Amino acid sequence: MDLERALKLAPDDGHAYGLRALVWEKKGDLDRALRDFDEAIRLAPRDAMLFRSHRDRVLSEGRSGPIAGGDFNLLKNPFVLLGLPLDAKPAAVKEAYEDAVEDEADEPDVLMRAQQTLLTPRLRIEAEIGGFLDVDPQLTTQIVSDIRSGRPLDEIKESLTRLHSLPRSNVIAHYGSAGPLGLDHLCDLIAAQAAVAPGAVCDAINDVRQEIALGRVDRDAVSEALSKLLDRQTKAVIEALGFVDQAVALFDLFVSRIVAGGDGAAVFRLDVYVSMFRQTVASELSKRREAVVTACDEIRKNPKPDLAYRKLDKALRFWMALVRPVQTYETHRQREDPAAREMYGTVRQLALDLSNDQREFEGAEKVVSIASGVFGHLPRAADQMAEDTKQLAELRNDKLADELLTPLLQACEQANNSHRTIEGELLKAGFGPGSVGSVRSIYDKFSAAVDATAKLPFSDAPWRLVRSIALSLNNDSSLPQAADKIIQGLLDHAVHKPPSPDMLAMLREDQRAARKILVENDLTKNLKAQKWKETEQLAERLLTLETDEENLSAVRTIRDAAAAKRKANTRVMWFWGVVIVGGGLWAILANGGSGSGPQTTQYRPPPSYSNTQTWPQTPAPSQTTAPPPQRTETFDTGETMPQVGTGLALTRANIRYCAFQRVRIEAARPLIQAGVQGQRFSAAVDDYNSRCSDYRYRQSDKDAVDAELIGKRYSLESEGRALASSWRPSGSPTTRR
């Protein structure tokens, strides 16, 4: 054998030992190969890196195998692949290339590219920064040996601490490209990347090149090469991490730790990680989005089954789990992730469609509730969803009120147009289970409405509707005894199924005021008839019902005078004494017994209206005024525009215009834009204020209109939005919000 003869002639020839070691390796005699490599390293220290790399490769065959990097592979670095130091000259590069080809260290084309890279000054920058720049050769050899021998990252911590930030990032990225990194190693990698200083790297490269008389590099070229290198590191590590649930949770924790750490350079570098993560999960995110869209379409087709909403919730949370790390980063930057915002818009549109197109307010509320659980971290969305929830609840209540209260409302309105019939029936059998005629029908509808609305926000509405009959009987037809029968029936019903405390207190005050009027009437009759004993007794009773101090003083005067007349048995006409009581004796039930005085109400809309979106906007009918409801009864439900002025006494039709027009204006407000539309809207507000800002009314009329408003709010809001559309200039596009 030629090598044997050569070694006998030159026993200190390290290269001959190295070549013989390769022969032993090919023959499968690994022990002899290792011994010859050891001799070669001892006898030829200058080429020790080359011989050690071959030795490590041989050694790794008996171990777990090398840590083979993925898209970022340190073992493919030209210096590492050819076993050369950073200061290798062109001649050494060519020689190492020939040896590597002979040893079949890698594919021929890979070895050729490595040689060309090291021989081309411009390309050599990538190899210099992508390996072990400014690292002790022995430490480099040790780390490469560890990688090739399959030692895990945790076992080379001591070697890592001796590396500068750039080569340390290369080593960690190599491991991260081969398999997913843990949280601590991810943090070590981004810290090393953030610490890389282009100026120091440029100086280190030029120092080496000066020794081997190779052209210098400028800082801009180094900075550009570093940017590409660090991006390549990050991309390889993120792709190896993957997007299974555990990996996404780990990455989210990593993002949270970095943003909480407050290191500006690391946070700046984190932007690249998040961008790479977006690219990596884009395809999977698109698939999950399709599942959400499919769930939304199923709900649109059939909004009743709860299973459809559970499916939507599951699909949304599955989608959000993949994008949560991105949103964690965007939240730190005080931004909203565009993908999350777009998905929120998709889900919210479903709620709008359910509410506006199908009037499925309960389903829309379920969708908003799901969105709140998934998108609650979006600042703007959170506020919007809170407003959506509130308005949806109001719309659902309006719909329920319309369904549950319309029969009672119609019966009450008919009763208010037939007082004499109602009076006779009330005086005969009162208001309760034993009522007769139309009063019995009203009571049955009232009782059913109380049961149906018991747990709803408008549970007092049935009581208000029936109370309005009592007010109308007393105020419009001067029938306080009939009014008292209704109030007493309501209080009797409240014993078993009470309304709210406020309503109960109002009814009791109504009863006191109604009975006060009855006593006042009897007192006046007995005064005229000069029946002093009866007058004294009625005055005494009136003192228990009166609350106004001035009126109490007047009643005491009447009582004392009647007592004196009774005792003196004189016949003096005291009729004019009742005038002392004044308006107190004739106080009507207009304000629920709250006191005497003029009955006025005021409403003045705000001077300006903000153009912010409100929930929800329903396609409105073309008409701009409400058509009269189609009902079998014949009673007035029309609107009459009041005259311009203040302090005027309005009819029920006038009050109805003011109350209904107010709802229309408020519904139109969010849709108003600047320009002609804004001018027309302002004119409408000014006209409304000139007619409805200050007026007098009968309480029965006001209560009746308020009761009507419960069931008409939804249609009135639609009319308001139609008004806003009609104020647009011709040709202006209609935007669905």
Secondary structure, 3 states (H helix, E strand, C coil): CHHHHHHHHCCCCHHHHHHHHHHHHHHCCHHHHHHHHHHHHHHCHHHHHHHHHHHHHHHHCCCCCCCCCCCCCHHHCHHHHHCCCCCCCHHHHHHHHHHHHHHCCCCHHHHHHHHHHHHCHHHHHHHHHCCCCCCCHHHHHHHHHHHHCCCCHHHHHHHHHCCCHHHHHHHHHHHHHHCCCCHHHHHHHHHHHHHCCHHHHHHHHHHHHHHCCCCCCCHHHHHHHHHHHHHHHHHHHHHHHCCCHHHHHHHHHHHHHHHHHCCHHHHHHHHHHHHHHHHHHHHHHHHHHHHHHHHHHHHHHCCCCHHHHHHHHHHHHHHHHHHHHHHHHHHHCCCCCHHHHHHHHHHHHHHHHHHHCCCCHHHHHHHHHHHHHHHCCCHHHHHHHHHHHHHHHHHHHHHHHHHHHHHHHHHHHHHCCCHHHHHHHHHHHCCCCCCCHHHHHHHHHHHHHHHHCCCCCCCCHHHHHHHHHHHHHHHHHCCHHHHHHHHHHHHHHHCCCCCCHHHHHHHHHHHHHHHHHHHHHHHHHHHHCCCHHHHHHHHHHHHHHCCCHHHHHHHHHHHHHHHHHHHHCCCCCCHHHHHHHHHHCCCCCCCCCCCCCCCEEECCCCCCCCCCCCCCCCCCCCCCCCCCCCCCCCCCCCCCCCCCCCCEECCHHHHHHHHHHHHHHHHHHHHCCCCHHHHHHHHHHHHHHHHHCEEECCHHHHHHHHHHHHHHHHHHHHHHHHHHHHCCCCCCCCCCC
